[in-house]
């Protein structure tokens, strides 16, 4: 999708600031989500699928769900540690 | 952009988003590094208190270390 396409392409005027800001926010959020997904995928594969077999086992699957939850929690802990800890 | 200068609205918005992105990047990087250092066994359903403490210490010590390195570089010229 054209990142800067205006919702009403008929109007030839440049997009408003609000439109640009919204688009930008969406794109930043999407980029962040993609990067986070990629990181979690790498980390949890390394931690949970140590010897890849012919299929993903049940225990590997549950390890992955725990891993995803823990990685999100770790992100929150780190964020708290650097932003609102008395240092 | 056909306008020669961006509106100050947009400029402060961009500055704000840049700051946020830098903070997010820092948190992401620290989580990456500290996860590898502190979470050594298969992730459980809850972090142990030592894992939580390790993550917190790891993040804060990384910042302390950064400060030392920056000072060291600043004293080079």
Backbone of each chain as nested JSON, in Angstrom:
{
  "chains": [
    {"id": "A", "residues": [
      {"number": 1, "name": "UNK", "atoms": {"N": [0.839, -1.196, 0.0], "CA": [0.0, 0.0, 0.0], "C": [0.871, 1.241, 0.0]}},
      {"number": 2, "name": "UNK", "atoms": {"N": [0.453, 2.215, -0.772], "CA": [1.2, 3.47, -0.802], "C": [1.091, 4.147, 0.549]}},
      {"number": 3, "name": "UNK", "atoms": {"N": [2.222, 4.297, 1.221], "CA": [2.18, 4.826, 2.584], "C": [1.598, 6.232, 2.681]}},
      {"number": 4, "name": "UNK", "atoms": {"N": [1.738, 6.998, 1.646], "CA": [1.283, 8.383, 1.753], "C": [0.036, 8.655, 0.931]}},
      {"number": 5, "name": "UNK", "atoms": {"N": [-0.619, 7.604, 0.5], "CA": [-1.833, 7.825, -0.269], "C": [-2.885, 8.428, 0.644]}},
      {"number": 6, "name": "UNK", "atoms": {"N": [-3.545, 9.407, 0.15], "CA": [-4.573, 10.041, 0.962], "C": [-5.856, 9.238, 0.837]}},
      {"number": 7, "name": "UNK", "atoms": {"N": [-6.668, 9.214, 1.889], "CA": [-7.92, 8.461, 1.834], "C": [-8.828, 8.907, 0.694]}},
      {"number": 8, "name": "UNK", "atoms": {"N": [-8.759, 10.172, 0.334], "CA": [-9.567, 10.64, -0.785], "C": [-8.648, 11.095, -1.909]}},
      {"number": 9, "name": "UNK", "atoms": {"N": [-8.298, 10.161, -2.803], "CA": [-7.324, 10.463, -3.834], "C": [-7.83, 11.509, -4.837]}},
      {"number": 10, "name": "UNK", "atoms": {"N": [-9.132, 11.714, -4.853], "CA": [-9.681, 12.666, -5.813], "C": [-9.21, 14.091, -5.498]}},
      {"number": 11, "name": "UNK", "atoms": {"N": [-9.11, 14.388, -4.213], "CA": [-8.651, 15.721, -3.866], "C": [-7.159, 15.803, -4.153]}},
      {"number": 12, "name": "UNK", "atoms": {"N": [-6.781, 16.719, -4.99], "CA": [-5.406, 16.764, -5.464], "C": [-4.49, 17.457, -4.461]}},
      {"number": 13, "name": "UNK", "atoms": {"N": [-5.07, 18.028, -3.422], "CA": [-4.255, 18.758, -2.459], "C": [-3.362, 17.802, -1.673]}},
      {"number": 14, "name": "UNK", "atoms": {"N": [-2.303, 18.331, -1.099], "CA": [-1.42, 17.507, -0.295], "C": [-2.149, 17.067, 0.961]}},
      {"number": 15, "name": "UNK", "atoms": {"N": [-1.784, 15.886, 1.499], "CA": [-2.46, 15.397, 2.698], "C": [-2.268, 16.353, 3.87]}},
      {"number": 16, "name": "UNK", "atoms": {"N": [-3.229, 16.366, 4.726], "CA": [-3.131, 17.239, 5.903], "C": [-2.094, 16.69, 6.875]}},
      {"number": 17, "name": "UNK", "atoms": {"N": [-1.659, 17.544, 7.773], "CA": [-0.701, 17.107, 8.784], "C": [-1.23, 15.926, 9.581]}},
      {"number": 18, "name": "UNK", "atoms": {"N": [-2.529, 15.995, 9.898], "CA": [-3.124, 14.917, 10.683], "C": [-3.023, 13.593, 9.941]}},
      {"number": 19, "name": "UNK", "atoms": {"N": [-3.271, 13.658, 8.626], "CA": [-3.191, 12.427, 7.839], "C": [-1.771, 11.869, 7.825]}},
      {"number": 20, "name": "UNK", "atoms": {"N": [-0.826, 12.769, 7.649], "CA": [0.573, 12.328, 7.632], "C": [0.959, 11.716, 8.972]}},
      {"number": 21, "name": "UNK", "atoms": {"N": [0.561, 12.374, 10.046], "CA": [0.905, 11.871, 11.379], "C": [0.286, 10.502, 11.633]}},
      {"number": 22, "name": "UNK", "atoms": {"N": [-0.982, 10.348, 11.241], "CA": [-1.645, 9.055, 11.435], "C": [-0.951, 7.95, 10.667]}},
      {"number": 23, "name": "UNK", "atoms": {"N": [-0.665, 8.25, 9.391], "CA": [0.014, 7.253, 8.562], "C": [1.341, 6.859, 9.169]}},
      {"number": 24, "name": "UNK", "atoms": {"N": [2.067, 7.876, 9.605], "CA": [3.39, 7.645, 10.158], "C": [3.312, 6.803, 11.423]}},
      {"number": 25, "name": "UNK", "atoms": {"N": [2.355, 7.14, 12.265], "CA": [2.191, 6.382, 13.501], "C": [1.896, 4.915, 13.21]}},
      {"number": 26, "name": "UNK", "atoms": {"N": [1.005, 4.693, 12.244], "CA": [0.682, 3.32, 11.872], "C": [1.902, 2.577, 11.365]}},
      {"number": 27, "name": "UNK", "atoms": {"N": [2.654, 3.261, 10.51], "CA": [3.817, 2.608, 9.93], "C": [4.866, 2.299, 10.975]}},
      {"number": 28, "name": "UNK", "atoms": {"N": [5.047, 3.213, 11.912], "CA": [6.025, 2.989, 12.979], "C": [5.586, 1.809, 13.835]}},
      {"number": 29, "name": "UNK", "atoms": {"N": [4.287, 1.791, 14.174], "CA": [3.764, 0.699, 14.997], "C": [3.932, -0.637, 14.282]}},
      {"number": 30, "name": "UNK", "atoms": {"N": [3.68, -0.629, 12.974], "CA": [3.791, -1.864, 12.212], "C": [5.236, -2.338, 12.149]}},
      {"number": 31, "name": "UNK", "atoms": {"N": [6.147, -1.4, 11.917], "CA": [7.56, -1.752, 11.846], "C": [8.026, -2.305, 13.188]}},
      {"number": 32, "name": "UNK", "atoms": {"N": [7.555, -1.679, 14.264], "CA": [7.926, -2.132, 15.591], "C": [7.412, -3.545, 15.849]}},
      {"number": 33, "name": "UNK", "atoms": {"N": [6.168, -3.787, 15.477], "CA": [5.575, -5.107, 15.675], "C": [6.318, -6.17, 14.874]}},
      {"number": 34, "name": "UNK", "atoms": {"N": [6.68, -5.834, 13.655], "CA": [7.401, -6.798, 12.812], "C": [8.753, -7.138, 13.414]}},
      {"number": 35, "name": "UNK", "atoms": {"N": [9.432, -6.115, 13.889], "CA": [10.755, -6.338, 14.456], "C": [10.655, -7.176, 15.729]}},
      {"number": 36, "name": "UNK", "atoms": {"N": [9.643, -6.861, 16.526], "CA": [9.456, -7.597, 17.77], "C": [9.154, -9.063, 17.488]}},
      {"number": 37, "name": "UNK", "atoms": {"N": [8.278, -9.293, 16.526], "CA": [7.919, -10.652, 16.133], "C": [9.16, -11.426, 15.707]}},
      {"number": 38, "name": "UNK", "atoms": {"N": [9.985, -10.795, 14.907], "CA": [11.183, -11.452, 14.404], "C": [12.135, -11.808, 15.547]}},
      {"number": 39, "name": "UNK", "atoms": {"N": [12.283, -10.891, 16.496], "CA": [13.158, -11.146, 17.639], "C": [12.636, -12.309, 18.468]}},
      {"number": 40, "name": "UNK", "atoms": {"N": [11.345, -12.277, 18.784], "CA": [10.753, -13.331, 19.608], "C": [10.87, -14.679, 18.906]}},
      {"number": 41, "name": "UNK", "atoms": {"N": [10.653, -14.662, 17.608], "CA": [10.766, -15.896, 16.836], "C": [12.172, -16.487, 16.979]}},
      {"number": 42, "name": "UNK", "atoms": {"N": [13.173, -15.643, 16.801], "CA": [14.556, -16.113, 16.892], "C": [14.883, -16.634, 18.288]}},
      {"number": 43, "name": "UNK", "atoms": {"N": [14.511, -15.836, 19.312], "CA": [14.83, -16.203, 20.681], "C": [14.159, -17.502, 21.084]}},
      {"number": 44, "name": "UNK", "atoms": {"N": [12.871, -17.641, 20.756], "CA": [12.126, -18.788, 21.232], "C": [12.457, -20.05, 20.443]}},
      {"number": 45, "name": "UNK", "atoms": {"N": [12.835, -19.884, 19.217], "CA": [13.273, -21.057, 18.454], "C": [14.563, -21.583, 19.067]}},
      {"number": 46, "name": "UNK", "atoms": {"N": [15.454, -20.674, 19.378], "CA": [16.737, -21.064, 19.966], "C": [16.527, -21.754, 21.306]}},
      {"number": 47, "name": "UNK", "atoms": {"N": [15.585, -21.247, 22.095], "CA": [15.396, -21.748, 23.443], "C": [14.532, -23.0, 23.504]}},
      {"number": 48, "name": "UNK", "atoms": {"N": [13.558, -23.116, 22.614], "CA": [12.561, -24.191, 22.751], "C": [12.718, -25.335, 21.748]}},
      {"number": 49, "name": "UNK", "atoms": {"N": [13.244, -25.035, 20.59], "CA": [13.377, -26.097, 19.588], "C": [14.861, -26.405, 19.428]}},
      {"number": 50, "name": "UNK", "atoms": {"N": [15.372, -27.149, 20.392], "CA": [16.818, -27.361, 20.422], "C": [17.258, -28.448, 19.443]}},
      {"number": 51, "name": "UNK", "atoms": {"N": [16.365, -29.449, 19.254], "CA": [16.671, -30.511, 18.279], "C": [15.461, -30.7, 17.383]}},
      {"number": 52, "name": "UNK", "atoms": {"N": [15.379, -29.981, 16.288], "CA": [14.186, -30.051, 15.432], "C": [13.908, -31.476, 14.964]}},
      {"number": 53, "name": "UNK", "atoms": {"N": [12.713, -31.963, 15.235], "CA": [12.323, -33.296, 14.791], "C": [11.459, -33.216, 13.55]}},
      {"number": 54, "name": "UNK", "atoms": {"N": [10.711, -34.273, 13.267], "CA": [9.876, -34.288, 12.063], "C": [8.627, -33.443, 12.225]}},
      {"number": 55, "name": "UNK", "atoms": {"N": [8.279, -33.129, 13.454], "CA": [7.187, -32.18, 13.695], "C": [7.448, -31.471, 15.021]}},
      {"number": 56, "name": "UNK", "atoms": {"N": [6.716, -30.383, 15.236], "CA": [6.861, -29.643, 16.49], "C": [6.128, -30.421, 17.576]}},
      {"number": 57, "name": "UNK", "atoms": {"N": [6.806, -30.79, 18.624], "CA": [6.166, -31.592, 19.677], "C": [5.297, -30.706, 20.559]}},
      {"number": 58, "name": "UNK", "atoms": {"N": [4.435, -31.37, 21.324], "CA": [3.569, -30.623, 22.235], "C": [4.354, -29.823, 23.248]}},
      {"number": 59, "name": "UNK", "atoms": {"N": [5.41, -30.419, 23.757], "CA": [6.187, -29.7, 24.768], "C": [6.94, -28.522, 24.146]}},
      {"number": 60, "name": "UNK", "atoms": {"N": [7.362, -28.691, 22.9], "CA": [8.004, -27.557, 22.223], "C": [7.003, -26.428, 22.03]}},
      {"number": 61, "name": "UNK", "atoms": {"N": [5.787, -26.815, 21.657], "CA": [4.741, -25.813, 21.463], "C": [4.431, -25.049, 22.729]}},
      {"number": 62, "name": "UNK", "atoms": {"N": [4.324, -25.769, 23.853], "CA": [3.997, -25.052, 25.094], "C": [5.191, -24.237, 25.567]}},
      {"number": 63, "name": "UNK", "atoms": {"N": [6.39, -24.722, 25.284], "CA": [7.578, -23.929, 25.613], "C": [7.54, -22.613, 24.849]}},
      {"number": 64, "name": "UNK", "atoms": {"N": [7.158, -22.673, 23.588], "CA": [7.104, -21.463, 22.767], "C": [6.091, -20.469, 23.324]}},
      {"number": 65, "name": "UNK", "atoms": {"N": [4.902, -20.972, 23.74], "CA": [3.933, -19.999, 24.283], "C": [4.44, -19.367, 25.563]}},
      {"number": 66, "name": "UNK", "atoms": {"N": [5.068, -20.161, 26.418], "CA": [5.641, -19.581, 27.639], "C": [6.744, -18.593, 27.292]}},
      {"number": 67, "name": "UNK", "atoms": {"N": [7.535, -18.977, 26.31], "CA": [8.659, -18.126, 25.903], "C": [8.177, -16.76, 25.414]}},
      {"number": 68, "name": "UNK", "atoms": {"N": [7.122, -16.767, 24.613], "CA": [6.58, -15.502, 24.1], "C": [6.1, -14.625, 25.257]}},
      {"number": 69, "name": "UNK", "atoms": {"N": [5.353, -15.245, 26.191], "CA": [4.874, -14.491, 27.353], "C": [6.033, -13.924, 28.163]}},
      {"number": 70, "name": "UNK", "atoms": {"N": [7.058, -14.761, 28.394], "CA": [8.203, -14.31, 29.185], "C": [8.97, -13.212, 28.461]}},
      {"number": 71, "name": "UNK", "atoms": {"N": [9.067, -13.308, 27.138], "CA": [9.834, -12.278, 26.43], "C": [9.135, -10.921, 26.529]}},
      {"number": 72, "name": "UNK", "atoms": {"N": [7.815, -10.958, 26.442], "CA": [7.048, -9.718, 26.599], "C": [7.234, -9.172, 28.015]}},
      {"number": 73, "name": "UNK", "atoms": {"N": [7.181, -10.079, 28.992], "CA": [7.369, -9.657, 30.378], "C": [8.775, -9.093, 30.58]}},
      {"number": 74, "name": "UNK", "atoms": {"N": [9.765, -9.737, 29.974], "CA": [11.148, -9.263, 30.095], "C": [11.266, -7.84, 29.543]}},
      {"number": 75, "name": "UNK", "atoms": {"N": [10.589, -7.59, 28.435], "CA": [10.608, -6.251, 27.841], "C": [10.055, -5.22, 28.827]}},
      {"number": 76, "name": "UNK", "atoms": {"N": [8.971, -5.604, 29.536], "CA": [8.377, -4.687, 30.514], "C": [9.307, -4.463, 31.709]}},
      {"number": 77, "name": "UNK", "atoms": {"N": [9.952, -5.539, 32.15], "CA": [10.877, -5.416, 33.282], "C": [12.042, -4.484, 32.927]}},
      {"number": 78, "name": "UNK", "atoms": {"N": [12.591, -4.681, 31.739], "CA": [13.718, -3.857, 31.29], "C": [13.292, -2.397, 31.181]}},
      {"number": 79, "name": "UNK", "atoms": {"N": [12.113, -2.199, 30.613], "CA": [11.61, -0.843, 30.431], "C": [11.47, -0.141, 31.784]}},
      {"number": 80, "name": "UNK", "atoms": {"N": [10.905, -0.849, 32.76], "CA": [10.766, -0.298, 34.1], "C": [12.142, -0.027, 34.714]}},
      {"number": 81, "name": "UNK", "atoms": {"N": [13.057, -0.958, 34.493], "CA": [14.384, -0.846, 35.105], "C": [15.112, 0.414, 34.65]}},
      {"number": 82, "name": "UNK", "atoms": {"N": [14.912, 0.789, 33.391], "CA": [15.678, 1.947, 32.925], "C": [14.899, 3.248, 32.976]}},
      {"number": 83, "name": "UNK", "atoms": {"N": [13.576, 3.193, 33.023], "CA": [12.827, 4.45, 32.999], "C": [12.282, 4.891, 34.338]}},
      {"number": 84, "name": "UNK", "atoms": {"N": [11.833, 3.961, 35.173], "CA": [11.333, 4.478, 36.444], "C": [11.916, 3.833, 37.678]}},
      {"number": 85, "name": "UNK", "atoms": {"N": [13.181, 3.458, 37.577], "CA": [13.833, 3.002, 38.787], "C": [14.619, 4.167, 39.367]}},
      {"number": 86, "name": "UNK", "atoms": {"N": [14.58, 4.353, 40.681], "CA": [15.433, 5.381, 41.276], "C": [16.874, 4.933, 41.113]}},
      {"number": 87, "name": "UNK", "atoms": {"N": [17.69, 5.761, 40.474], "CA": [19.052, 5.3, 40.203], "C": [20.048, 6.114, 41.006]}}
    ]},
    {"id": "B", "residues": [
      {"number": 1, "name": "UNK", "atoms": {"N": [7.617, 16.962, -0.936], "CA": [7.096, 18.141, -0.242], "C": [7.247, 19.385, -1.113]}},
      {"number": 2, "name": "UNK", "atoms": {"N": [6.157, 20.049, -1.382], "CA": [6.301, 21.259, -2.196], "C": [6.469, 22.502, -1.319]}},
      {"number": 3, "name": "UNK", "atoms": {"N": [6.082, 22.375, -0.055], "CA": [6.302, 23.534, 0.803], "C": [7.766, 23.548, 1.239]}},
      {"number": 4, "name": "UNK", "atoms": {"N": [8.386, 24.707, 1.221], "CA": [9.814, 24.796, 1.515], "C": [10.148, 24.426, 2.958]}},
      {"number": 5, "name": "UNK", "atoms": {"N": [9.248, 24.726, 3.88], "CA": [9.531, 24.356, 5.26], "C": [8.351, 23.6, 5.843]}},
      {"number": 6, "name": "UNK", "atoms": {"N": [8.637, 22.56, 6.59], "CA": [7.582, 21.796, 7.215], "C": [6.931, 22.627, 8.316]}},
      {"number": 7, "name": "UNK", "atoms": {"N": [5.67, 22.37, 8.526], "CA": [5.01, 23.081, 9.619], "C": [5.656, 22.658, 10.937]}},
      {"number": 8, "name": "UNK", "atoms": {"N": [5.648, 23.567, 11.888], "CA": [6.299, 23.258, 13.16], "C": [5.556, 22.134, 13.884]}},
      {"number": 9, "name": "UNK", "atoms": {"N": [4.253, 22.049, 13.611], "CA": [3.45, 20.934, 14.111], "C": [4.08, 19.607, 13.762]}},
      {"number": 10, "name": "UNK", "atoms": {"N": [4.328, 19.477, 12.473], "CA": [4.84, 18.235, 11.928], "C": [6.252, 17.986, 12.431]}},
      {"number": 11, "name": "UNK", "atoms": {"N": [7.0, 19.077, 12.524], "CA": [8.375, 18.93, 12.971], "C": [8.456, 18.438, 14.411]}},
      {"number": 12, "name": "UNK", "atoms": {"N": [7.635, 18.988, 15.275], "CA": [7.693, 18.539, 16.669], "C": [7.135, 17.126, 16.794]}},
      {"number": 13, "name": "UNK", "atoms": {"N": [6.17, 16.807, 15.951], "CA": [5.661, 15.431, 15.93], "C": [6.775, 14.451, 15.568]}},
      {"number": 14, "name": "UNK", "atoms": {"N": [7.518, 14.794, 14.527], "CA": [8.602, 13.919, 14.084], "C": [9.68, 13.782, 15.156]}},
      {"number": 15, "name": "UNK", "atoms": {"N": [9.985, 14.898, 15.797], "CA": [10.991, 14.881, 16.86], "C": [10.55, 13.951, 17.993]}},
      {"number": 16, "name": "UNK", "atoms": {"N": [9.266, 14.072, 18.337], "CA": [8.696, 13.234, 19.395], "C": [8.757, 11.751, 19.033]}},
      {"number": 17, "name": "UNK", "atoms": {"N": [8.372, 11.465, 17.798], "CA": [8.373, 10.07, 17.361], "C": [9.796, 9.524, 17.316]}},
      {"number": 18, "name": "UNK", "atoms": {"N": [10.728, 10.385, 16.971], "CA": [12.129, 9.966, 16.918], "C": [12.617, 9.58, 18.316]}},
      {"number": 19, "name": "UNK", "atoms": {"N": [12.256, 10.409, 19.283], "CA": [12.616, 10.104, 20.669], "C": [12.02, 8.765, 21.107]}},
      {"number": 20, "name": "UNK", "atoms": {"N": [10.741, 8.6, 20.798], "CA": [10.063, 7.357, 21.181], "C": [10.737, 6.153, 20.528]}},
      {"number": 21, "name": "UNK", "atoms": {"N": [11.08, 6.308, 19.237], "CA": [11.704, 5.206, 18.515], "C": [13.054, 4.85, 19.135]}},
      {"number": 22, "name": "UNK", "atoms": {"N": [13.803, 5.876, 19.555], "CA": [15.104, 5.617, 20.168], "C": [14.953, 4.878, 21.485]}},
      {"number": 23, "name": "UNK", "atoms": {"N": [13.944, 5.27, 22.262], "CA": [13.686, 4.595, 23.532], "C": [13.278, 3.142, 23.306]}},
      {"number": 24, "name": "UNK", "atoms": {"N": [12.39, 2.949, 22.337], "CA": [11.959, 1.588, 22.012], "C": [13.132, 0.732, 21.556]}},
      {"number": 25, "name": "UNK", "atoms": {"N": [14.008, 1.345, 20.783], "CA": [15.148, 0.601, 20.281], "C": [16.067, 0.198, 21.423]}},
      {"number": 26, "name": "UNK", "atoms": {"N": [16.25, 1.11, 22.361], "CA": [17.09, 0.817, 23.524], "C": [16.507, -0.33, 24.336]}},
      {"number": 27, "name": "UNK", "atoms": {"N": [15.209, -0.256, 24.607], "CA": [14.559, -1.326, 25.367], "C": [14.68, -2.656, 24.622]}},
      {"number": 28, "name": "UNK", "atoms": {"N": [14.472, -2.612, 23.305], "CA": [14.573, -3.823, 22.496], "C": [15.964, -4.427, 22.552]}},
      {"number": 29, "name": "UNK", "atoms": {"N": [16.962, -3.582, 22.453], "CA": [18.337, -4.061, 22.46], "C": [18.712, -4.648, 23.818]}},
      {"number": 30, "name": "UNK", "atoms": {"N": [18.331, -3.937, 24.888], "CA": [18.641, -4.421, 26.232], "C": [17.926, -5.739, 26.522]}},
      {"number": 31, "name": "UNK", "atoms": {"N": [16.69, -5.846, 26.075], "CA": [15.954, -7.089, 26.298], "C": [16.648, -8.245, 25.579]}},
      {"number": 32, "name": "UNK", "atoms": {"N": [17.065, -7.993, 24.367], "CA": [17.786, -8.983, 23.567], "C": [19.03, -9.477, 24.316]}},
      {"number": 33, "name": "UNK", "atoms": {"N": [19.866, -8.529, 24.71], "CA": [21.128, -8.864, 25.368], "C": [20.894, -9.527, 26.73]}},
      {"number": 34, "name": "UNK", "atoms": {"N": [19.991, -8.941, 27.524], "CA": [19.793, -9.425, 28.895], "C": [19.031, -10.744, 28.934]}},
      {"number": 35, "name": "UNK", "atoms": {"N": [18.182, -10.968, 27.958], "CA": [17.492, -12.26, 27.858], "C": [18.535, -13.375, 27.727]}},
      {"number": 36, "name": "UNK", "atoms": {"N": [19.493, -13.183, 26.839], "CA": [20.515, -14.204, 26.634], "C": [21.368, -14.4, 27.881]}},
      {"number": 37, "name": "UNK", "atoms": {"N": [21.626, -13.326, 28.602], "CA": [22.471, -13.424, 29.79], "C": [21.73, -14.013, 30.984]}},
      {"number": 38, "name": "UNK", "atoms": {"N": [20.462, -13.664, 31.131], "CA": [19.751, -13.989, 32.378], "C": [18.828, -15.197, 32.289]}},
      {"number": 39, "name": "UNK", "atoms": {"N": [18.276, -15.446, 31.13], "CA": [17.307, -16.54, 31.008], "C": [18.004, -17.7, 30.31]}},
      {"number": 40, "name": "UNK", "atoms": {"N": [18.597, -18.552, 31.12], "CA": [19.456, -19.573, 30.518], "C": [18.754, -20.917, 30.34]}},
      {"number": 41, "name": "UNK", "atoms": {"N": [17.687, -21.156, 31.112], "CA": [16.981, -22.421, 30.928], "C": [15.711, -22.19, 30.12]}},
      {"number": 42, "name": "UNK", "atoms": {"N": [15.015, -23.269, 29.776], "CA": [13.764, -23.134, 29.039], "C": [12.799, -22.275, 29.845]}},
      {"number": 43, "name": "UNK", "atoms": {"N": [12.152, -21.301, 29.199], "CA": [11.294, -20.356, 29.918], "C": [10.151, -21.062, 30.642]}},
      {"number": 44, "name": "UNK", "atoms": {"N": [9.965, -20.728, 31.92], "CA": [8.889, -21.312, 32.696], "C": [7.637, -20.468, 32.611]}},
      {"number": 45, "name": "UNK", "atoms": {"N": [6.636, -20.817, 33.444], "CA": [5.377, -20.069, 33.396], "C": [5.492, -18.782, 34.202]}},
      {"number": 46, "name": "UNK", "atoms": {"N": [6.615, -18.614, 34.894], "CA": [6.82, -17.414, 35.689], "C": [8.328, -17.193, 35.808]}},
      {"number": 47, "name": "UNK", "atoms": {"N": [8.767, -15.952, 35.844], "CA": [10.181, -15.703, 36.071], "C": [10.495, -15.96, 37.542]}},
      {"number": 48, "name": "UNK", "atoms": {"N": [11.653, -16.529, 37.816], "CA": [12.079, -16.633, 39.213], "C": [12.518, -15.249, 39.664]}},
      {"number": 49, "name": "UNK", "atoms": {"N": [12.598, -15.067, 40.984], "CA": [12.982, -13.727, 41.453], "C": [14.415, -13.416, 41.041]}},
      {"number": 50, "name": "UNK", "atoms": {"N": [15.24, -14.443, 40.932], "CA": [16.615, -14.169, 40.52], "C": [16.687, -13.786, 39.039]}},
      {"number": 51, "name": "UNK", "atoms": {"N": [15.807, -14.358, 38.239], "CA": [15.777, -13.968, 36.818], "C": [15.317, -12.509, 36.679]}},
      {"number": 52, "name": "UNK", "atoms": {"N": [14.278, -12.164, 37.429], "CA": [13.788, -10.787, 37.383], "C": [14.87, -9.807, 37.83]}},
      {"number": 53, "name": "UNK", "atoms": {"N": [15.548, -10.157, 38.94], "CA": [16.61, -9.283, 39.44], "C": [17.739, -9.169, 38.418]}},
      {"number": 54, "name": "UNK", "atoms": {"N": [18.059, -10.289, 37.796], "CA": [19.13, -10.284, 36.79], "C": [18.778, -9.364, 35.633]}},
      {"number": 55, "name": "UNK", "atoms": {"N": [17.544, -9.429, 35.161], "CA": [17.123, -8.565, 34.044], "C": [17.25, -7.09, 34.423]}},
      {"number": 56, "name": "UNK", "atoms": {"N": [16.762, -6.766, 35.62], "CA": [16.829, -5.381, 36.086], "C": [18.28, -4.909, 36.203]}},
      {"number": 57, "name": "UNK", "atoms": {"N": [19.109, -5.714, 36.874], "CA": [20.511, -5.348, 37.035], "C": [21.215, -5.243, 35.694]}},
      {"number": 58, "name": "UNK", "atoms": {"N": [20.925, -6.188, 34.83], "CA": [21.568, -6.216, 33.512], "C": [21.309, -4.922, 32.753]}},
      {"number": 59, "name": "UNK", "atoms": {"N": [20.041, -4.49, 32.753], "CA": [19.688, -3.265, 32.019], "C": [20.39, -2.049, 32.626]}},
      {"number": 60, "name": "UNK", "atoms": {"N": [20.366, -1.961, 33.954], "CA": [20.945, -0.785, 34.612], "C": [22.464, -0.76, 34.477]}},
      {"number": 61, "name": "UNK", "atoms": {"N": [23.091, -1.934, 34.581], "CA": [24.558, -1.976, 34.447], "C": [24.984, -1.688, 33.015]}},
      {"number": 62, "name": "UNK", "atoms": {"N": [24.142, -2.084, 32.062], "CA": [24.48, -1.767, 30.664], "C": [24.547, -0.255, 30.49]}},
      {"number": 63, "name": "UNK", "atoms": {"N": [23.598, 0.446, 31.108], "CA": [23.605, 1.916, 31.003], "C": [24.82, 2.511, 31.704]}},
      {"number": 64, "name": "UNK", "atoms": {"N": [25.167, 1.982, 32.885], "CA": [26.363, 2.45, 33.587], "C": [27.593, 2.274, 32.703]}},
      {"number": 65, "name": "UNK", "atoms": {"N": [27.656, 1.09, 32.09], "CA": [28.796, 0.8, 31.23], "C": [28.844, 1.757, 30.047]}},
      {"number": 66, "name": "UNK", "atoms": {"N": [27.674, 2.019, 29.462], "CA": [27.633, 2.956, 28.331], "C": [28.201, 4.295, 28.731]}},
      {"number": 67, "name": "UNK", "atoms": {"N": [27.86, 4.737, 29.937], "CA": [28.337, 6.031, 30.403], "C": [29.861, 6.035, 30.497]}},
      {"number": 68, "name": "UNK", "atoms": {"N": [30.431, 4.949, 30.98], "CA": [31.896, 4.858, 31.084], "C": [32.524, 4.923, 29.692]}},
      {"number": 69, "name": "UNK", "atoms": {"N": [31.947, 4.169, 28.776], "CA": [32.514, 4.127, 27.423], "C": [32.419, 5.496, 26.761]}},
      {"number": 70, "name": "UNK", "atoms": {"N": [31.285, 6.166, 26.956], "CA": [31.13, 7.494, 26.355], "C": [32.157, 8.465, 26.935]}},
      {"number": 71, "name": "UNK", "atoms": {"N": [32.334, 8.415, 28.249], "CA": [33.345, 9.295, 28.87], "C": [34.737, 8.991, 28.338]}},
      {"number": 72, "name": "UNK", "atoms": {"N": [35.014, 7.702, 28.183], "CA": [36.322, 7.285, 27.687], "C": [36.554, 7.846, 26.273]}},
      {"number": 73, "name": "UNK", "atoms": {"N": [35.526, 7.783, 25.453], "CA": [35.661, 8.274, 24.081], "C": [35.8, 9.789, 24.057]}},
      {"number": 74, "name": "UNK", "atoms": {"N": [35.077, 10.433, 24.975], "CA": [35.133, 11.893, 25.005], "C": [36.517, 12.388, 25.407]}},
      {"number": 75, "name": "UNK", "atoms": {"N": [37.21, 11.602, 26.197], "CA": [38.523, 12.043, 26.675], "C": [39.617, 11.752, 25.656]}},
      {"number": 76, "name": "UNK", "atoms": {"N": [39.234, 11.206, 24.513], "CA": [40.254, 10.819, 23.531], "C": [40.776, 11.969, 22.692]}},
      {"number": 77, "name": "UNK", "atoms": {"N": [39.99, 13.058, 22.61], "CA": [40.503, 14.157, 21.775], "C": [40.856, 15.38, 22.587]}}
    ]}
  ]
}
